[in-house]
Amino acid sequence: MPDPAESIDLPDVTLRARTASGDLQADATADLIAQLTIRHLTIAVAESLTGGLLVAELVRIPGASVVVRGGVVAYDSDLKRSLLQVDSSVLNVHGPVHADVAKQMAVGVRTLLAVNDVRADVGVSTTGVAGPGPDGGHPAGTVYIGLSKGTGSWAVPLQLEGDRAEIRTETVRQAILAVRALIARGDAE
């Protein structure tokens, strides 16, 4: 499967949501939940810098309970290791803000949130630096989104701009788009 970070082609969004002003706009999250439902896929979420915002965005959509297994906020690196099975050596060498950490979080949450010994079909994770300043040698806005499906795992690197809230919000938006692209590519195989 190609790397989702390479030229992501997103499917047309057909579902619409009303904004606060009453205007209709594309709702990528509603489309993702619909696509997961149509494909009978489940999703599990592991979050660090987004602190629960991503799973909250997914469950905002009515009917999400059919596909969303749940989420884990592993803000502390020890929890990434113990709950999500992120390799200690990766954390020791690179710290929590790294592509391999994101990928391992996405893989680990699929197993952690297994139901009746059946892993979630898709795993998504977020890790990075929301700011306001740098952390661990990484500037604010350094983000990795981890993806896992089947036997593969990928990381989408981002360098975002804005304040802490904007970085976290944009990370959620980018994670939704990345998962949509990942499952759309699965149809092309």
C-alpha positions in Angstrom: 0.0 0.0 0.0 1.4 3.5 -0.9 2.4 5.9 1.9 -0.8 7.9 2.8 1.5 11.0 3.2 2.1 10.9 -0.6 -0.4 12.9 -2.6 -3.5 12.1 -0.7 -6.5 12.0 -3.0 -9.6 12.3 -0.9 -13.0 11.0 -2.2 -15.8 13.6 -2.8 -17.6 14.4 0.3 -21.3 14.0 -0.1 -22.5 14.5 3.4 -23.2 18.1 4.6 -23.6 19.7 8.0 -25.0 23.0 9.0 -22.6 25.6 10.4 -23.6 27.9 13.2 -24.8 30.4 10.6 -27.0 27.8 9.0 -24.9 27.4 5.8 -24.3 23.9 4.5 -20.7 22.7 4.4 -18.8 19.5 3.8 -18.5 17.4 6.9 -15.4 15.2 6.5 -16.0 13.5 9.9 -19.6 12.5 8.9 -18.2 11.2 5.6 -15.5 9.2 7.4 -18.1 7.6 9.8 -20.3 6.8 6.8 -17.4 5.2 4.9 -16.3 3.1 7.9 -19.9 2.0 8.4 -20.4 1.1 4.7 -17.1 -0.9 4.7 -17.9 -2.6 8.1 -14.6 -1.2 9.5 -13.9 -0.3 13.1 -11.6 2.4 14.3 -9.5 2.9 17.5 -7.9 6.1 18.5 -4.7 6.8 20.5 -4.1 10.4 21.4 -1.3 12.4 23.0 -1.2 16.1 22.0 -4.9 16.2 21.0 -5.9 14.9 24.5 -9.3 13.4 23.4 -10.3 15.9 20.8 -10.0 13.3 18.0 -12.3 10.7 19.5 -14.7 13.5 20.6 -14.8 14.6 17.0 -15.6 11.1 15.8 -18.4 10.5 18.3 -19.9 13.9 17.5 -21.5 12.0 14.5 -24.8 10.2 15.3 -24.3 6.4 14.7 -20.5 6.5 15.4 -20.9 3.8 18.0 -21.2 1.3 15.2 -17.6 1.9 14.1 -15.7 3.7 16.9 -14.2 1.3 19.4 -13.0 4.1 21.7 -9.9 6.1 22.4 -7.0 6.3 24.8 -5.3 9.4 25.9 -1.7 8.5 26.6 -0.2 11.9 27.3 2.6 10.4 29.4 5.4 8.5 27.6 5.2 5.7 30.2 1.6 5.1 29.2 2.6 5.0 25.5 4.9 2.2 26.5 2.7 0.3 28.9 -0.7 0.7 27.3 0.1 1.0 23.7 3.2 -1.1 23.5 5.5 1.6 22.1 9.0 0.3 22.1 11.0 1.7 25.0 14.1 2.0 22.9 12.3 4.2 20.4 11.0 6.4 23.2 14.5 6.5 24.8 16.3 7.5 21.6 13.7 9.7 19.9 11.3 10.8 22.6 7.5 10.8 22.2 7.5 13.1 19.1 8.6 10.8 16.3 7.1 9.0 13.3 7.9 5.5 14.8 6.1 6.4 18.0 3.0 7.6 16.1 3.0 4.3 14.0 3.4 2.1 17.1 0.6 4.0 18.9 -1.7 3.4 16.0 -0.9 -0.3 15.9 -1.0 -0.7 19.7 -4.4 0.9 20.2 -6.0 -1.6 17.7 -5.0 -4.4 20.0 -5.7 -2.6 23.3 -9.3 -1.8 22.2 -10.0 -5.3 20.8 -13.5 -6.6 21.4 -13.8 -10.4 21.8 -10.2 -10.8 20.8 -10.9 -9.0 17.5 -8.6 -6.0 16.9 -10.0 -2.8 15.5 -9.6 -2.6 11.7 -8.0 0.9 11.7 -5.9 2.6 14.2 -5.1 6.3 14.3 -2.8 8.2 16.6 -1.6 11.8 17.3 1.7 12.9 18.9 3.6 16.1 18.7 4.2 19.5 20.2 1.2 21.8 20.5 3.2 24.6 22.1 3.3 27.4 23.0 7.1 26.7 22.8 9.4 24.0 21.6 9.7 20.7 23.5 12.3 18.0 23.3 14.1 19.9 20.5 11.0 20.0 18.3 9.3 23.4 17.5 5.7 23.9 18.3 3.6 22.5 15.5 5.7 19.4 14.9 3.1 16.7 14.7 2.9 13.0 13.6 -0.3 11.2 12.8 0.0 7.5 13.0 -2.1 5.1 10.9 -2.5 1.4 11.0 -4.6 -1.0 8.9 -4.1 -4.6 8.1 -0.4 -5.4 8.6 0.7 -1.9 7.6 1.5 1.3 9.6 2.3 4.7 8.4 3.1 8.1 9.8 2.0 11.5 8.4 4.4 14.2 9.4 3.0 17.7 9.7 4.5 21.1 10.6 1.6 23.3 11.7 1.3 27.0 12.4 -0.8 28.7 15.0 -1.3 28.8 18.7 -1.8 25.7 20.9 -5.6 25.4 20.3 -5.1 25.9 16.5 -2.4 23.2 16.3 -4.5 20.7 18.2 -7.7 21.5 16.1 -5.7 21.3 12.8 -4.2 18.0 13.9 -7.7 16.5 14.4 -8.8 17.8 11.0 -5.7 16.3 9.3 -6.1 13.0 11.1 -9.7 12.7 9.8 -8.5 13.4 6.3 -5.6 10.9 6.6 -8.0 8.1 7.7 -10.4 8.9 4.9 -7.5 8.7 2.4 -6.3 5.4 3.9 -9.6 3.6 3.7 -10.3 5.1 0.2 -7.0 3.6 -1.0 -8.0 0.2 0.4 -10.8 0.1 -2.1 -8.3 0.7 -5.0 -6.2 -2.4 -4.1 
